[in-house]
Amino acid sequence: MQSVSDFIAKHGVTMQCEPTTHNEFIEDSPTAPCFHYRLTIKCGDRSHAFTYSVGCGIVERFALAGDLSAGKHPCMELRALAREYGGSGKRAPFGNQWPPRNITDRGRYDGAMCRAARRYVPPLTDVLDCLADDCAGYENARCFEDFAREYGYDTDSRKAERIYRACGAQHQALESVFGRTVLHELMFETERE
């Protein structure tokens, strides 16, 4: 079975990424914000734009560790703040004190996270893995009720139905980029990383 990286190389899949302010399908929490991106995935001469979101933990991990091999630089502000709170500078401290709660340090943290999020680019392997999982879940469900039961949603939930419809739209969009056969290969014949 091929990996997502092998799939990308085999089909010449590329992606462009721009930060954006929101994702209509994600409700941001004030204590655990998400960072949103507008991605354009291209395969051959076909492409489609998607909104993709990552949690603050992923951006924080990127900012603290810094991915120098990919030409990215660690967010020194966040590393210094983490050290002040008992972290290593490469790992966030654990416990009730992190992220900082006092207003001055929380402002430093939020600012550093926003700057890190603007530099972060979700890896194409992660993006395709996530999109393929959503599409496979949609395709495997015979109807909304099946989907809701499989993912633990209430069948009377409007939010759950909105998510189901979003997965269906996403499935249709990916099919327009890859075609039915290649999308099936991504969903069911590609090993998740």
LOSE-313468 format. One record per residue (C-alpha): residue in one letter; residue number from 0; x, y, z. Coordinates in pm, whole numbers. Layout:
// residues N
["A"; NUM; [X; Y; Z]]
...
This chain:
// residues 193
["M"; 0; [0; 0; 0]]
["Q"; 1; [136; 344; -90]]
["S"; 2; [186; 632; 152]]
["V"; 3; [27; 975; 116]]
["S"; 4; [372; 1105; 14]]
["D"; 5; [389; 841; -261]]
["F"; 6; [38; 938; -376]]
["I"; 7; [141; 1307; -397]]
["A"; 8; [452; 1224; -602]]
["K"; 9; [268; 978; -828]]
["H"; 10; [-7; 1225; -919]]
["G"; 11; [191; 1550; -903]]
["V"; 12; [-36; 1705; -638]]
["T"; 13; [55; 2058; -528]]
["M"; 14; [-91; 2305; -279]]
["Q"; 15; [-92; 2680; -223]]
["C"; 16; [-172; 2813; 124]]
["E"; 17; [-285; 3151; 258]]
["P"; 18; [-396; 3230; 614]]
["T"; 19; [-761; 3335; 643]]
["T"; 20; [-972; 3463; 930]]
["H"; 21; [-1239; 3195; 967]]
["N"; 22; [-1380; 2860; 868]]
["E"; 23; [-1760; 2855; 854]]
["F"; 24; [-1766; 2495; 981]]
["I"; 25; [-1547; 2553; 1289]]
["E"; 26; [-1663; 2728; 1603]]
["D"; 27; [-1359; 2893; 1761]]
["S"; 28; [-1320; 2866; 2136]]
["P"; 29; [-1170; 3164; 2319]]
["T"; 30; [-953; 2929; 2525]]
["A"; 31; [-838; 2709; 2236]]
["P"; 32; [-851; 2902; 1909]]
["C"; 33; [-806; 2745; 1569]]
["F"; 34; [-602; 2890; 1287]]
["H"; 35; [-760; 2884; 943]]
["Y"; 36; [-608; 2858; 597]]
["R"; 37; [-736; 2885; 243]]
["L"; 38; [-573; 2602; 49]]
["T"; 39; [-578; 2545; -324]]
["I"; 40; [-506; 2184; -415]]
["K"; 41; [-403; 2116; -771]]
["C"; 42; [-365; 1793; -967]]
["G"; 43; [-280; 1832; -1334]]
["D"; 44; [-486; 2119; -1473]]
["R"; 45; [-765; 2085; -1215]]
["S"; 46; [-775; 2262; -880]]
["H"; 47; [-1011; 2354; -599]]
["A"; 48; [-991; 2581; -295]]
["F"; 49; [-1066; 2447; 53]]
["T"; 50; [-1076; 2604; 397]]
["Y"; 51; [-861; 2407; 639]]
["S"; 52; [-813; 2461; 1012]]
["V"; 53; [-558; 2349; 1269]]
["G"; 54; [-570; 2375; 1645]]
["C"; 55; [-346; 2599; 1847]]
["G"; 56; [-146; 2297; 1974]]
["I"; 57; [-15; 2222; 1625]]
["V"; 58; [88; 2582; 1564]]
["E"; 59; [240; 2601; 1913]]
["R"; 60; [443; 2284; 1850]]
["F"; 61; [569; 2430; 1520]]
["A"; 62; [657; 2762; 1684]]
["L"; 63; [841; 2604; 1976]]
["A"; 64; [1033; 2346; 1775]]
["G"; 65; [1077; 2538; 1451]]
["D"; 66; [1107; 2333; 1136]]
["L"; 67; [1445; 2455; 1014]]
["S"; 68; [1474; 2179; 755]]
["A"; 69; [1179; 2330; 568]]
["G"; 70; [1323; 2683; 585]]
["K"; 71; [1094; 2790; 869]]
["H"; 72; [1223; 2957; 1183]]
["P"; 73; [1112; 2904; 1542]]
["C"; 74; [910; 3176; 1705]]
["M"; 75; [1164; 3308; 1953]]
["E"; 76; [903; 3508; 2148]]
["L"; 77; [699; 3197; 2222]]
["R"; 78; [1010; 2994; 2310]]
["A"; 79; [1124; 3261; 2558]]
["L"; 80; [778; 3279; 2715]]
["A"; 81; [761; 2898; 2746]]
["R"; 82; [1100; 2898; 2924]]
["E"; 83; [973; 3166; 3165]]
["Y"; 84; [682; 2935; 3253]]
["G"; 85; [898; 2629; 3309]]
["G"; 86; [905; 2477; 2963]]
["S"; 87; [1220; 2379; 2781]]
["G"; 88; [1177; 2634; 2504]]
["K"; 89; [1125; 2343; 2267]]
["R"; 90; [827; 2208; 2460]]
["A"; 91; [546; 2395; 2626]]
["P"; 92; [518; 2367; 3003]]
["F"; 93; [242; 2146; 3134]]
["G"; 94; [-11; 2235; 3398]]
["N"; 95; [-270; 2498; 3473]]
["Q"; 96; [-31; 2786; 3412]]
["W"; 97; [2; 2733; 3036]]
["P"; 98; [-101; 2912; 2826]]
["P"; 99; [-38; 3216; 3048]]
["R"; 100; [-341; 3361; 3220]]
["N"; 101; [-214; 3700; 3338]]
["I"; 102; [-307; 3972; 3092]]
["T"; 103; [45; 4083; 2997]]
["D"; 104; [184; 3736; 2930]]
["R"; 105; [-139; 3622; 2764]]
["G"; 106; [-105; 3915; 2524]]
["R"; 107; [253; 3810; 2446]]
["Y"; 108; [139; 3451; 2396]]
["D"; 109; [-154; 3541; 2168]]
["G"; 110; [61; 3776; 1960]]
["A"; 111; [337; 3519; 1922]]
["M"; 112; [85; 3250; 1826]]
["C"; 113; [-72; 3474; 1559]]
["R"; 114; [270; 3550; 1412]]
["A"; 115; [358; 3179; 1418]]
["A"; 116; [27; 3087; 1252]]
["R"; 117; [103; 3324; 964]]
["R"; 118; [432; 3140; 905]]
["Y"; 119; [290; 2790; 949]]
["V"; 120; [199; 2596; 634]]
["P"; 121; [4; 2274; 693]]
["P"; 122; [191; 1985; 528]]
["L"; 123; [19; 1859; 213]]
["T"; 124; [41; 1503; 349]]
["D"; 125; [-160; 1605; 658]]
["V"; 126; [-413; 1799; 451]]
["L"; 127; [-478; 1513; 207]]
["D"; 128; [-492; 1263; 492]]
["C"; 129; [-758; 1469; 669]]
["L"; 130; [-961; 1537; 353]]
["A"; 131; [-946; 1169; 255]]
["D"; 132; [-1071; 1063; 601]]
["D"; 133; [-1366; 1304; 578]]
["C"; 134; [-1451; 1188; 226]]
["A"; 135; [-1424; 820; 315]]
["G"; 136; [-1654; 873; 613]]
["Y"; 137; [-1906; 1043; 388]]
["E"; 138; [-1882; 779; 118]]
["N"; 139; [-1912; 489; 363]]
["A"; 140; [-2232; 629; 516]]
["R"; 141; [-2550; 526; 338]]
["C"; 142; [-2727; 836; 468]]
["F"; 143; [-2702; 1114; 725]]
["E"; 144; [-2828; 887; 1004]]
["D"; 145; [-2547; 636; 935]]
["F"; 146; [-2293; 919; 937]]
["A"; 147; [-2429; 1059; 1264]]
["R"; 148; [-2422; 719; 1436]]
["E"; 149; [-2069; 644; 1313]]
["Y"; 150; [-1928; 972; 1445]]
["G"; 151; [-2133; 996; 1763]]
["Y"; 152; [-2367; 1278; 1657]]
["D"; 153; [-2732; 1308; 1750]]
["T"; 154; [-2945; 1239; 1442]]
["D"; 155; [-3159; 1542; 1532]]
["S"; 156; [-2859; 1777; 1536]]
["R"; 157; [-2858; 2054; 1277]]
["K"; 158; [-2487; 2102; 1337]]
["A"; 159; [-2422; 1735; 1259]]
["E"; 160; [-2625; 1758; 941]]
["R"; 161; [-2428; 2068; 839]]
["I"; 162; [-2103; 1875; 893]]
["Y"; 163; [-2238; 1583; 687]]
["R"; 164; [-2331; 1816; 401]]
["A"; 165; [-1989; 1986; 422]]
["C"; 166; [-1820; 1645; 393]]
["G"; 167; [-2039; 1572; 89]]
["A"; 168; [-1943; 1903; -75]]
["Q"; 169; [-1578; 1834; 5]]
["H"; 170; [-1609; 1486; -148]]
["Q"; 171; [-1757; 1635; -464]]
["A"; 172; [-1482; 1900; -482]]
["L"; 173; [-1202; 1646; -438]]
["E"; 174; [-1362; 1428; -703]]
["S"; 175; [-1353; 1725; -940]]
["V"; 176; [-978; 1765; -872]]
["F"; 177; [-873; 1400; -884]]
["G"; 178; [-1148; 1217; -1067]]
["R"; 179; [-1342; 926; -917]]
["T"; 180; [-1072; 658; -959]]
["V"; 181; [-785; 861; -813]]
["L"; 182; [-999; 986; -524]]
["H"; 183; [-1090; 622; -447]]
["E"; 184; [-717; 541; -451]]
["L"; 185; [-651; 822; -201]]
["M"; 186; [-937; 721; 30]]
["F"; 187; [-902; 344; 32]]
["E"; 188; [-566; 242; -117]]
["T"; 189; [-334; 491; 52]]
["E"; 190; [-192; 432; 398]]
["R"; 191; [-245; 715; 644]]
["E"; 192; [67; 881; 784]]
